[in-house]
Amino acid sequence: MNFRSLFSFFSSDLAIDLGTANTLVYAAGKGIVVNEPSIVAINKTTGDVEAVGKEAKEMLGRTPGNIVAIRPMKDGVIADFKVTERMLNYFIQKAHGRKMLVHPRIVIGVPSEITQVEKRAVIDSAYRAKASEVHLVEQAMVAAIGAGLPITEPSGNMVVDIGGGTTDVAVISLSGIVYSRSVRVAGNEMDDAITQYLKRKYNLLIGERTAEQIKCQIGSAYPLDKPLTMEIKGRSLIEGIPRTVSINDEEIREALAECVSTIMNAVRVALEKTPPELSADISDKGIVLTGGGGMLKNLDRRIREETGLPVSIAEDPLASVVLGTGRMLTDFKLLRRIAIDHI
């Protein structure tokens, strides 16, 4: 074992997918060590953090007046600076088994159309959470690596990464992004669309956790082979009392139609803007879907129908970004080529 590998054996480097819905942390040599919702519950009277991640998600929509459950990330970027920092701190500590004196090198995946100010916010948060070095990489790029695409070769790969806050569409060749576009329509927007639809159609008010369950269980982007129905509980806006309604997949498809067509549009534009040589590669290899939103039922079929291209879903769509970012920890040469900036 040479000195370098001995050093990396003890290293505390982390790769973080700082997502709007979930934050995943990958530790060098260990794999994914944290996979929790990006939510922090804070006690307003004392300012203390009551819970982070899974525990805080359980509290969503159920907290007493003095406790608020905050999602510090919005649309893939930091909306609440202080809370993000505390969340990062918590996850970094958790990844290291609560050892206090670690100063890890950290690689973080961010959406492709992030502004300088937003980049700065992510970097500062990581430094405040005691990182020794911070590198940013584009989510679409690392999602492609995590999904196992051969991105270093001179051939076109197209990846559609649908997260909680943003959908990143990118065409990648020779370890570089040839075209990328980030639209702020993704999983959370779908949940909102379902909530609004039920409010309009049934005068029923539901919480965000229920909306997410509906999306996962009966949401789809293209007619299903066999219809699905689901009983949902919420509060009637007319009588103000709890009420149960039975809904089917067709209604939810209608509710999600606008979100899905925005994503379809981003894919279409990306295909139009791709240089012809790479277009030829994509028509052979097709499009790879990653991210939680890529698991929406029949979304792959819908894209296949509308583009005529082969579409596949990454093996572990939720973890693609963090697995790809994790690869950067051992492949510094590749990291140097694809990091957006070294500040």
Secondary structure, DSSP 8 states (H G I E B T S, - for coil): --HHHHHHHH---EEEEE-SSEEEEEETTTEEEEEEES-EEEETTT--EEEETHHHHHHTT---TTEEEE--EETTEES-HHHHHHHHHHHHHHHTTT-TT---EEEEEE-TT--HHHHHHHHHHHHHTT-SEEEEEEHHHHHHHHTT--TTSSS-EEEEEE-SS-EEEEEEETTEEEEEEEES-SHHHHHHHHHHHHHHHH-EE--HHHHHHHHHHH-BSS--SS--EEEEEEEETTT-SEEEEEEEHHHHHHHHHHHHHHHHHHHHHHHHHS-HHHHHHHHHH-EEEESGGGGSBTHHHHHHHHH-S-EEE-SSGGGHHHHHHHHHHH-HHHHHHH-S---
